[in-house]
Amino acid sequence: MAVTIDGFDELIASFDRYTDGYKEMAKEAVEKTRPLSEAGMKSALSSAISGHATKSGRMSTGSLVGSVQATPVKENDLGFYSVTRPTGRNAHGERNGAVAAYLEYGTSKMAPSSWREASKNNCEAQVVKAMEDVINKKVEECFGDG
């Protein structure tokens, strides 16, 4: 008894279309997450700064929050990535990244105001959904009813 498989060539062609564009798809997926991770980090830093200002009586100028930027998408051996972090220096000449670290871990004169975990939690679901949307669109283009 012989087995006949109809559509196998079309299936292989669909897989070829999918794998041909995987790098562009991955880069696009990471690109879509950049504004989401910026917003999540800014929100978490704002909360940490507000909490610290309430405890210490000091007010923030907001320069730390305003300095948050996501780097352009880059590729390394592990794939595509973007890093979201505070950049530049504040009005006192201090690196904003160092100020963010002081908030996170505290100093001998200042209690920690953890913000990193909140930053991840603020945007994780949105980031995952944005990446899934890009991947699902590519899958639909390759394997959909078209």
C-alpha positions as CSV (number, residue, x, y, z in Angstrom):
1,M,0.0,0.0,0.0
2,A,1.5,3.4,-1.0
3,V,1.0,6.5,1.0
4,T,0.5,9.8,-0.8
5,I,1.0,13.1,0.9
6,D,-0.5,16.1,-0.8
7,G,0.8,19.6,-0.1
8,F,4.2,18.6,1.2
9,D,6.0,20.9,-1.3
10,E,3.8,23.8,-0.2
11,L,4.5,23.0,3.5
12,I,8.2,23.0,2.9
13,A,7.9,26.3,1.0
14,S,6.1,27.8,3.9
15,F,8.8,26.7,6.3
16,D,11.4,28.2,4.0
17,R,9.5,31.5,3.9
18,Y,9.3,31.5,7.7
19,T,13.0,30.7,8.3
20,D,14.3,33.1,5.6
21,G,12.9,36.1,7.6
22,Y,13.5,35.0,11.1
23,K,16.3,37.6,11.8
24,E,14.2,40.4,10.5
25,M,11.3,39.1,12.6
26,A,13.4,38.9,15.8
27,K,14.8,42.4,15.2
28,E,11.3,43.8,14.7
29,A,10.1,42.0,17.8
30,V,12.8,43.6,20.0
31,E,12.3,47.0,18.3
32,K,8.6,46.9,19.3
33,T,9.5,46.4,23.0
34,R,11.8,49.5,23.3
35,P,9.1,52.1,24.2
36,L,7.4,49.6,26.5
37,S,10.5,48.9,28.5
38,E,11.3,52.6,28.7
39,A,7.8,53.3,30.0
40,G,8.1,50.5,32.6
41,M,11.5,51.7,33.9
42,K,10.3,55.4,34.0
43,S,7.3,54.4,36.0
44,A,9.3,52.3,38.5
45,L,11.9,55.0,39.0
46,S,9.2,57.6,39.5
47,S,7.7,55.5,42.2
48,A,11.1,54.8,43.9
49,I,12.0,58.5,43.8
50,S,8.6,59.5,45.2
51,G,9.0,57.0,48.0
52,H,12.5,58.2,48.8
53,A,11.4,61.9,48.7
54,T,8.6,61.1,51.1
55,K,11.0,59.4,53.5
56,S,13.9,61.9,53.2
57,G,11.9,65.1,52.6
58,R,13.9,65.7,49.4
59,M,12.3,66.2,46.0
60,S,13.5,64.9,42.7
61,T,14.0,67.1,39.7
62,G,12.9,64.2,37.4
63,S,16.2,64.3,35.5
64,L,16.8,60.6,36.3
65,V,13.5,59.5,35.0
66,G,13.9,61.7,31.9
67,S,17.3,60.2,31.2
68,V,15.9,56.7,30.6
69,Q,16.5,55.4,27.1
70,A,16.5,52.1,25.2
71,T,19.5,51.5,23.0
72,P,19.0,50.8,19.3
73,V,18.5,47.1,18.6
74,K,21.8,45.2,18.2
75,E,22.8,41.6,17.5
76,N,25.3,39.4,19.2
77,D,25.9,35.6,19.4
78,L,22.8,35.2,21.5
79,G,20.4,37.1,19.2
80,F,18.9,40.6,19.1
81,Y,18.7,42.8,22.1
82,S,18.2,46.4,23.4
83,V,19.2,47.7,26.8
84,T,17.0,50.2,28.7
85,R,18.9,52.3,31.2
86,P,19.4,55.8,32.7
87,T,21.8,57.8,30.6
88,G,23.9,60.9,30.9
89,R,24.5,63.0,34.0
90,N,22.3,65.1,36.3
91,A,22.7,68.8,37.2
92,H,25.3,67.9,39.9
93,G,27.5,66.0,37.3
94,E,26.6,62.6,38.7
95,R,26.0,59.7,36.3
96,N,22.3,58.9,36.2
97,G,23.1,55.2,36.1
98,A,25.0,55.6,39.4
99,V,22.1,57.5,41.0
100,A,19.7,54.7,39.9
101,A,22.1,52.2,41.5
102,Y,22.1,54.3,44.8
103,L,18.3,54.2,44.7
104,E,18.2,50.4,44.1
105,Y,20.8,49.3,46.6
106,G,21.0,52.3,49.0
107,T,24.1,53.8,50.6
108,S,25.5,54.1,54.1
109,K,23.2,57.2,54.5
110,M,20.2,56.2,52.4
111,A,18.0,53.1,52.6
112,P,17.4,51.2,49.3
113,S,14.3,52.0,47.2
114,S,14.1,49.0,45.0
115,W,12.9,49.8,41.5
116,R,14.4,47.2,39.1
117,E,12.0,44.3,39.8
118,A,9.1,46.8,39.6
119,S,10.5,48.0,36.2
120,K,10.3,44.4,34.9
121,N,6.9,43.8,36.3
122,N,5.5,47.0,34.9
123,C,6.1,46.0,31.3
124,E,6.7,42.3,31.1
125,A,3.2,41.3,29.9
126,Q,3.2,44.1,27.4
127,V,6.7,43.2,26.1
128,V,5.8,39.5,25.7
129,K,2.5,40.4,23.9
130,A,4.3,42.8,21.5
131,M,6.8,40.1,20.6
132,E,4.1,37.5,20.2
133,D,2.2,39.8,17.9
134,V,5.2,40.2,15.6
135,I,5.8,36.5,15.6
136,N,2.2,35.6,15.0
137,K,2.0,38.0,12.1
138,K,5.0,36.3,10.5
139,V,3.5,32.9,11.1
140,E,0.2,34.0,9.6
141,E,2.0,35.4,6.5
142,C,3.9,32.1,6.0
143,F,1.3,29.5,6.9
144,G,-2.0,31.4,6.7
145,D,-4.8,30.9,4.2
146,G,-3.1,33.1,1.6
